[in-house]
Amino acid sequence: MDINEIVQYLPHRYPFLLVDRVLELEENKRILALKNVTMNEPFFPGHFPHHPVMPGVLIVEAMAQAAAVLSFKSMGVKPDENSVVYFAGIDAVRFKRPVVPGDQLLMEVEITQSKRNIYKYKAVARVGGEIATEAELMCALKTLP
């Protein structure tokens, strides 16, 4: 999936859209998505000016966005302006290496459980084959009134 298709499955837009490409997707199972990390990211001037590092919370957010694409594709629906995905839980987060400008963040997310509109995932983000971040995510897909 390229960016034109990704934006059909995510409500996020610049500067908060953190998935650039989907490389692999097995519905109801897993997704492999890519985030190109560039010096032009809006957070780098303040995090940190002399040693730019992608904030860990944004790495987790990027994995959650990949998870949302997987879930919507698996359900066979495209979200509309009334669709939203909320974090319901984040567990066992580990940051193993910093993510810096020039890195390609490969996010592999697999569905471990789903019940109604609640999904649980195991997520791993890698740079150059090295684990950068891993987490267990729980998200709720909601329709706004």
N, C-alpha and C positions, 0 to 999 in steps of 0.2 A: 504494500500500500504506500502510495506517495502522500505528500502533505495535503493534496487536494481531497483525497479520500479520507484521510485521518480527521480533518476538520468536520467531516460529516458525522463523526462518531464521538467527538469531544466538544463540549461547550467552551473550552478554554481558547483564548486568543492571545496574541502578543501583548505583554511580554511573558505571559504565563503558560503558553503552550510549550510543553517540554518534550514532545515526541516529534521527531523529524521524519521517521520512516519506520514502517513495519516490514521486517525481513521475512518472518515466518509467522503463521497463525494456524493453529489447529483448534477449531471451534470446540468449546467446552473443555479444553485441555490447557493449552499454553500459547504464549506469544513471545516473539523475540523482536524487540523494538530498539531503535537507535536514536540517540540524542547527540548531535554534534555540538561540542562545547567550544565556544569561540570567545575571544577577548571582548567581543562586542556585547556580551551579556550585560544587562543593566545592573546586575548585582556586583560585578567585579570591582568597580571603582571604590566601593565601600567594604569589600570582603575579599581580600585585604589589599590596600593600595600597593604595597611593596611585595606581596606574595599572594596573588589571586588564587582563591580556592572556592570551588562551588559549594555553597552551603549544604550541609547534610540534609536539612529538611527539604530542600529542593530536589535532591537526589531521590528521596523517599516519595515526594510528590510526582516526579517523573515516572517512577515505577507504578504508582497508583494510576496515573493517566494511561499507561500501557495496559494496566489491568482493566480499566474502564472500556477501552477499545475492545479488548478480548470479550468482556461481558456483553456489551451491546451487540457485537458481531455474533456471539454465541446465541443470543436471544433473537437474532434476526430483526432487530429494530434499530432505527436511527433516532437518537434523541432529538427533541425539539426544544424550544425556548422554555418549556415547563419541566424539562428533565434536568436532574442534578444528581451528582454522585458525592456522597458524604463519607468521610472517614468514620468508621465505627470503632476502630481499634488499630493500634500499631504495637506489635510485640517483637521481642527478640531482635531489635535493631542493632547491627554491628557495623561500624565504619572501619574498614581495613586499610584503606589508602586514600589520599586526597585525590580529588578530581580537579584538574587544572585546564586552562585554555589550551586548545589543541587536541584534547582527548576526545575519543569517541566512546560514549557511554552505551554499552550494550546491556539492555535490560531484558532478562528472562523472567517471565511471570507465569506461574501455573496455578490453576484453580484447584484448591484442595477440598473445598466444600461449598455448596450452594443450597440455599433454602429460601424459597420465595425470592425476595429482592435483596437478600443478604449473601454476600460472597466472601469467602476467605481465600487468601492467596499466599503462596510462598514466592518471594521475589529476590532476585539476585542481580546486582548491577556489576558489570565487569569493564575494565579498561585494559586492553592488550592482553586479554586472557586472565588477568589478575582480578580477584574479587575486590571491589571497591566498597560495596555496601550490600548487606543482606537484611531481610526483614520478613515478618509475617504480617500481612495486612488484612484488615476486614473493612469492607465498604458496603454501604447501603445505597441502592439505586432508588431514587424517589421521583415522583411526579408532583410538581407544585400545583396548588389549587388555582 
